[in-house]
Amino acid sequence: MKKTLMRSEVLREGISAPVATPIMPSVVYASVSPDRLDDQYEGRAEGYTYAREGHPNADVLARRIDALEGMEGGILLGAGMAAVSAVLMGLCQSGDHVIGGNQLYGRSLRLMNEDLPRFGIETTLVDAGDAQAFAEAIQPNTKLALIEVVSNPTIRIADLDGIAEVCKAKGVLLVVDNTFTTPQALKPIEHGADIVLHSVTKLLAGHSDATLGWVCAKDPELNDKMRVFAVTAGFTPSPFDCWLAERGLATFPLRFAQAQATAQRLADHLATQPGVKRVIYPTRPDHPEAARAQSLLHGQGANMVSFEIEGGRAAANAMTQGASDIAFAPTLGDVGTTLSHPPSSSHRAMTAEDRAAMGISEGFFRVSVGLEDPDALIAAFDKGLEAARKV
Ligand SMILES: *Cc1c(COP(=O)(O)O)cnc(C)c1O
């Protein structure tokens, strides 16, 4: 008779190796002896203890993202914002000063404006297109600068190389949120970044079913500091989310290439349509920083397109209703195309004047291009534009 193995024996004997990564939801891991536990805690032996401190699904995914970014020792966290928080709160202390791009992701801006000052950390927001302004904002107590290379939703291109030079000269850590650009378009580490982070939730996982973040510093000591803070603060990622994201990541380069090709076509199409005031896409020759986009992104425009239509809010309402085949939802990086309207969502807290100064009118839309058939997608946009023109 075939011997029935106990669960622990199956795992120990490894009678057959799974090809797909198993999900390990266990919160606790049993050890064999106090000596062995000592070895684990002192880094002399591999092993897990408690899921908040680390688990196999997070490690497998972290190593895959490390490889994409050309870095080592990245940390997986429960959200992109946990990655931003691990940097800002894990590395800064009261009395420090931090510089941020003035068009960062909304919650990163909020952390800068509302939360860091509560902990005695001073912040200054600067246009990331202006390295000189960054240089002028640096103080003796400036610890780090956080930027995104492509701004949301205005698709402006940061002066990454200029800012990296300024930061290096003054000993300021440069942190790059690479969520929009992704390592397919740009590896910040090759441009002088000290720390790179991602909202894995977006393009890397790609299916809008897992909320995760990743952060990695070039300096292992900084990674240790962030890891310890993240464990203490409880920024733990869920094993199931890590598993889903690992599965999503397997197709990331293919999804990116496809979405990018469609985004380029959509941008060029929209620019020819009556009622469209302007289209912003990095590889278009009429982009305000076309030369910088070319030198940083090497022809990779990524999957985000912004455009502005005539006719104000009424036309914007007609646009989303006419383009009813496209999800009107404020996320990005999904396999499906999503259309968002920053004045009524991400940028609703700003005054109309402040929005206008950024070029965000009531007719401003941001598109995250997905994997639909390009002709069908363009037809869906045309239906929206036609409805908007009738207003
Ligand atoms: C979404 C996003 C974040 C935050 O990520 P979450 O996973 O939603 O916490 C940070 N930065 C950028 C650029 C983003 O788009």
The ligand as an SDF file (V2000), in Angstrom:
LIG
                    3D

 15 15  0  0  0  0  0  0  0  0999 V2000
   -0.8280   54.5530   -7.5890 C   0  0  0  0  0  0  0  0  0  0  0  0
    0.4570   55.2440   -7.3740 C   0  0  0  0  0  0  0  0  0  0  0  0
    1.0710   55.2590   -6.1180 C   0  0  0  0  0  0  0  0  0  0  0  0
    0.4410   54.6030   -4.9120 C   0  0  0  0  0  0  0  0  0  0  0  0
    0.3290   53.2330   -5.0800 O   0  0  0  0  0  0  0  0  0  0  0  0
   -0.7880   52.3310   -4.3140 P   0  0  0  0  0  0  0  0  0  0  0  0
   -0.4110   50.9580   -4.6990 O   0  0  0  0  0  0  0  0  0  0  0  0
   -2.1230   52.7800   -4.8170 O   0  0  0  0  0  0  0  0  0  0  0  0
   -0.6280   52.6180   -2.8560 O   0  0  0  0  0  0  0  0  0  0  0  0
    2.2890   55.9010   -5.9850 C   0  0  0  0  0  0  0  0  0  0  0  0
    2.8700   56.5180   -7.0490 N   0  0  0  0  0  0  0  0  0  0  0  0
    2.3130   56.5350   -8.2600 C   0  0  0  0  0  0  0  0  0  0  0  0
    3.0010   57.2220   -9.3850 C   0  0  0  0  0  0  0  0  0  0  0  0
    1.0860   55.9080   -8.4790 C   0  0  0  0  0  0  0  0  0  0  0  0
    0.5240   55.9250   -9.6930 O   0  0  0  0  0  0  0  0  0  0  0  0
  1  2  1  0
  2  3  1  0
  2 14  2  0
  3  4  1  0
  3 10  2  0
  4  5  1  0
  5  6  1  0
  6  7  2  0
  6  8  1  0
  6  9  1  0
 10 11  1  0
 11 12  2  0
 12 13  1  0
 12 14  1  0
 14 15  1  0
M  END
$$$$
